[in-house]
Amino acid sequence: MTNKNKPHTHDRTLLFATILLLAIGLLMVFSASFVAAAEYRGDPYYYLKRQALWVAIGLAGMFLLSRFHYKNLKRFSILILLLNFVLLGLVFGSLGSDLGTEARRWLSVGPVVVQPSEFSKLALIIFTAAYMSSRRLNIYNFWSGSLVPLVMIGGVFFMIQFQPDMGTALVALAGSALVIVYAGMPVYQAAGLALFFMPPLAYFIVREDYRMQRLFSFFDPWADPTGSGYQVIQSLYALGPGHIFGTGLGSSKQKLFYLPEPQNDFIFAVIGEELGFIGAVAVLMLYMVLIWRGFQVALKAPDLFGSLLAAGITFMIAIQMLINVAVVTGSMPVTGINLPLISAGGSSVFFTLLGIGILLNVSRYGRETAALKEAV
């Protein structure tokens, strides 16, 4: 008799899509950054080496979590959430760093610099999935069902946006809230929840002048081409010349001190310029494969916690990808969001790979469950 708790093979399609995106990311980080890295850092390989190191560490973490039974995360979900709040609090203390920017988002301990808000996205999903899968929970009763995770989500949102980092705060909020909706929250409650969050979101936008300027520049970036509209205009200038097949790997002109953060927030613009429409679509198709397999893992998970966990991680990756591409193509106001697995950024790629490691672990047990059902 087959043991239903014995793990099966992991989702190889999910793993293959992840490895391809990482490879493309390393290639494009180098292509987008080597000129600026040589000029400002004295080493054309500066960003590539840092990204490669974080990818290696992230892959090790992904492998370990793919072997670590995901059900154990439920036992530690409260501790994980508390650790998240501690790290977010430390950002505002002596260990916090702004890295020369106007935002205090990082913890700096010697040579190690991490962004706790990236951990927050994963911690919130783990806690929300654990809470919403409780046997005693009544999803139809808002006060005894969804209230506690929503309070935790709101707390994390406020702490992140005060760094300030509205983009990451929105991803954390949306990804975790969708876990609650996926768990079965009634439609009228979900609609009421969306209406409830709209006024505070509007307030946080209008209270900062630069956010209002970005909102106005979204409708007409050429009204202020050297100010609030500069980023999206330079991004569109990169995408346009790419045409169908691109200008060729390494030949981007916009990365030559025109496009802001070409190796990070606007790396998709460099992909469009150098690899063209074909290359950009190929990258998006890889994301579609990853997202498709993520939701398949959620649907085949052997229990509710595994299903919510897999769905939440997939939501997180999908939302982040969609926001980044929308910003780069001028389809939404500018906000700083990495392209998952591709953009330069150690914390982002590390915690995304940890999330995928959890997905792979859920897939091992889910695929075994599916095989048992077919055998019966």
Long-range contacts (C-beta under 8 A, 24 or more apart in sequence): 2-372, 2-375, 4-302, 4-368, 4-369, 4-372, 5-365, 6-368, 7-361, 7-364, 7-365, 7-368, 8-364, 8-365, 8-367, 8-368, 8-371, 9-364, 9-367, 10-66, 10-360, 10-361, 10-363, 10-364, 10-367, 11-293, 11-296, 11-297, 11-359, 11-360, 11-363, 11-367, 13-289, 13-293, 14-290, 14-293, 14-294, 14-297, 14-356, 14-359, 14-360, 14-363, 15-360, 17-286, 17-287, 17-289, 17-290, 17-293, 18-62, 18-290, 18-341, 18-353, 18-356, 20-286, 21-283, 21-286, 21-287, 21-290, 21-340, 21-341, 21-342, 22-55, 22-59, 22-341, 22-342, 22-349, 24-271, 24-283, 24-286, 24-342, 25-51, 25-55, 25-267, 25-339, 25-341, 25-342, 25-343, 25-349, 26-51, 26-52, 26-55, 27-249, 28-263, 28-267, 28-270, 28-271, 28-274, 28-342, 29-263, 29-267, 29-342, 29-343, 29-344, 31-249, 31-250, 31-252, 31-255, 31-270, 31-274, 32-252, 32-255, 32-262, 32-263, 32-267, 32-270, 33-255, 33-262, 33-263, 33-344, 35-255, 35-256, 35-257, 36-255, 36-257, 36-262, 36-263, 39-257, 47-263, 47-344, 50-344, 50-346, 51-344, 51-345, 51-346, 51-349, 53-346, 54-345, 54-346, 54-347, 54-349, 54-350, 55-349, 55-353, 57-350, 58-349, 58-350, 58-351, 58-352, 58-353, 58-354, 59-353, 61-350, 61-353, 61-354, 61-357, 62-353, 62-354, 62-356, 62-357, 62-360, 63-357, 64-357, 65-354, 65-357, 65-358, 65-360, 65-361, 66-357, 66-358, 66-360, 66-361, 66-364, 67-361, 68-357, 68-361, 69-361, 69-365, 70-305, 70-306, 70-309, 70-358, 70-361, 70-362, 70-365, 71-303, 71-305, 71-306, 73-126, 73-130, 73-309, 73-358, 74-126, 74-129, 74-130, 74-133, 74-305, 77-126, 77-127, 77-129, 77-130, 77-131, 78-127, 78-130, 80-123, 80-126, 80-127, 81-123, 81-124, 81-126, 81-127, 81-152, 83-123, 84-116, 84-119, 84-120, 84-123, 84-124, 84-156, 85-155, 85-156, 85-159, 87-116, 87-119, 87-120, 88-116, 88-117, 88-120, 88-156, 88-159, 88-160, 89-159, 90-116, 91-116, 91-163, 103-163, 103-164, 103-165, 104-163, 105-163, 105-165, 113-346, 114-346, 114-347, 115-345, 115-347, 115-348, 117-160, 117-163, 117-165, 117-168, 117-169, 117-172, 118-168, 118-347, 118-348, 118-350, 118-351, 118-352, 119-347, 119-351, 120-156, 120-160, 120-168, 120-172, 121-168, 121-171, 121-172, 121-175, 121-176, 121-316, 121-351, 122-313, 122-316, 122-351, 122-354, 122-355, 124-152, 124-153, 124-156, 124-172, 124-175, 124-176, 125-175, 125-176, 125-179, 125-309, 125-312, 125-313, 125-315, 125-316, 125-355, 126-309, 126-312, 127-152, 128-152, 128-153, 128-176, 128-179, 128-180, 128-308, 128-312, 129-179, 129-305, 129-308, 129-309, 129-312, 130-305, 132-179, 132-180, 132-183, 132-304, 132-308, 133-183, 133-303, 133-304, 133-305, 133-308, 139-183, 139-184, 139-185, 139-186, 140-186, 142-189, 145-185, 146-180, 146-185, 146-189, 146-193, 149-176, 149-179, 149-180, 150-177, 150-180, 150-193, 153-177, 161-204, 164-208, 165-336, 166-204, 166-205, 166-211, 166-335, 167-323, 167-335, 167-336, 167-337, 168-336, 168-337, 170-201, 170-323, 170-335, 171-316, 171-319, 171-320, 171-323, 171-337, 173-197, 174-315, 174-319, 175-312, 175-315, 175-316, 175-319, 176-312, 178-311, 178-312, 178-315, 179-308, 179-311, 179-312, 179-315, 182-298, 182-308, 182-311, 182-312, 182-315, 183-304, 183-308, 211-333, 214-333, 214-334, 214-335, 215-333, 217-333, 217-334, 218-330, 218-332, 218-333, 218-334, 221-330, 230-260, 231-260, 231-266, 231-334, 232-327, 232-330, 232-334, 234-258, 234-259, 234-260, 234-266, 234-269, 235-259, 235-266, 235-269, 235-327, 235-328, 235-329, 235-330, 236-329, 236-330, 238-266, 238-269, 238-270, 238-272, 238-273, 239-269, 239-272, 239-273, 239-280, 239-328, 239-329, 241-273, 242-272, 242-273, 242-274, 242-275, 242-276, 242-277, 242-279, 242-280, 243-276, 243-277, 244-276, 244-277, 244-278, 245-275, 245-276, 245-277, 245-278, 246-272, 246-273, 246-274, 246-275, 246-276, 246-278, 246-279, 247-273, 247-274, 247-276, 248-274, 249-274, 249-275, 250-274, 261-336, 263-343, 263-344, 264-338, 264-343, 264-344, 264-345, 265-324, 265-327, 265-328, 265-336, 265-337, 265-338, 265-339, 265-343, 266-328, 267-339, 267-342, 267-343, 267-344, 268-324, 268-325, 268-328, 268-339, 268-342, 269-328, 271-342, 272-328, 283-342, 284-325, 287-317, 287-318, 287-321, 287-340, 290-317, 291-317, 291-318, 291-321, 293-363, 294-318, 294-359, 297-359, 297-362, 297-363, 297-366, 298-362, 300-363, 300-366, 300-367, 300-369, 300-370, 301-362, 301-365, 301-366, 301-369, 302-365, 302-366, 302-368, 302-369, 306-362, 306-365, 306-366, 309-358, 309-362, 310-358, 310-359, 310-362, 310-363, 310-366, 313-355, 313-356, 313-358, 313-359, 314-359, 316-355, 317-352, 317-355
